[in-house]
Amino acid sequence: MTDPFAGLLVVMIVLQIKHFICDYPLQTAYQLRNKGTYGHPGGIIHALIHMAGTSVSFLVVQPTLVLGAGLLVAEGLVHYNVDWTKEQLNRRLGYTAANNGFWWAIGADQLIHHLTYSAIGGTLVYQMLVL
């Protein structure tokens, strides 16, 4: 893809679809139940699935190997720790779906994930412009 605007738009669409698929249809009860235990394979698997999904956006705008690996690792670390933090807040404060705080935590979690995708898309397009 040579048009940076089109590249950014398509990358963002791919990442939004990826997010839905990885956070809803592909997320298992095992992952959901264990994301709040730091280092548990359930949360790690969930983050790895997101990383694999993000790599699909590299078919639209191809990063260098180092940049692509860096973006995947950064996303995995951010995704894992944001999910863990959300779970910790809800558990420690006793929030359930009946509490406003629960929904604030979910909303903040989703916002940070989507801002991460903005950073990934922007980085890919920036690389496209300078290389």
NORHU-V735475 format. One record per backbone hydrogen bond with DSSP energy under -0.5 kcal/mol. CO is the residue of the C=O (numbers start at 0). NH is the residue of the N-H. If there is no record, write none. Layout:
co->CO nh->NH
co->CO nh->NH
This chain:
co->1 nh->3
co->2 nh->6
co->3 nh->7
co->4 nh->8
co->5 nh->9
co->6 nh->10
co->7 nh->11
co->8 nh->12
co->9 nh->13
co->10 nh->14
co->11 nh->15
co->12 nh->16
co->13 nh->17
co->14 nh->18
co->15 nh->19
co->16 nh->20
co->17 nh->21
co->18 nh->22
co->19 nh->23
co->19 nh->24
co->20 nh->25
co->23 nh->26
co->25 nh->27
co->27 nh->31
co->28 nh->32
co->29 nh->33
co->30 nh->34
co->31 nh->34
co->33 nh->36
co->35 nh->37
co->36 nh->39
co->39 nh->42
co->39 nh->43
co->40 nh->44
co->41 nh->45
co->42 nh->46
co->43 nh->47
co->44 nh->48
co->45 nh->49
co->46 nh->50
co->47 nh->51
co->48 nh->52
co->49 nh->53
co->50 nh->54
co->51 nh->55
co->52 nh->55
co->53 nh->56
co->54 nh->57
co->55 nh->58
co->56 nh->59
co->56 nh->60
co->60 nh->62
co->63 nh->67
co->64 nh->68
co->65 nh->69
co->66 nh->70
co->67 nh->71
co->68 nh->72
co->69 nh->73
co->70 nh->74
co->71 nh->75
co->72 nh->76
co->73 nh->77
co->74 nh->78
co->75 nh->79
co->76 nh->80
co->77 nh->81
co->78 nh->82
co->79 nh->83
co->80 nh->84
co->81 nh->85
co->82 nh->86
co->83 nh->87
co->84 nh->88
co->85 nh->89
co->86 nh->90
co->87 nh->91
co->88 nh->92
co->89 nh->94
co->90 nh->93
co->95 nh->98
co->98 nh->102
co->99 nh->103
co->100 nh->104
co->101 nh->105
co->102 nh->106
co->103 nh->107
co->104 nh->108
co->105 nh->109
co->106 nh->110
co->107 nh->111
co->108 nh->112
co->109 nh->113
co->110 nh->114
co->111 nh->115
co->112 nh->116
co->113 nh->117
co->114 nh->118
co->115 nh->119
co->116 nh->120
co->117 nh->121
co->118 nh->122
co->119 nh->123
co->120 nh->124
co->121 nh->125
co->122 nh->126
co->123 nh->127
co->124 nh->128
co->125 nh->129
co->126 nh->130
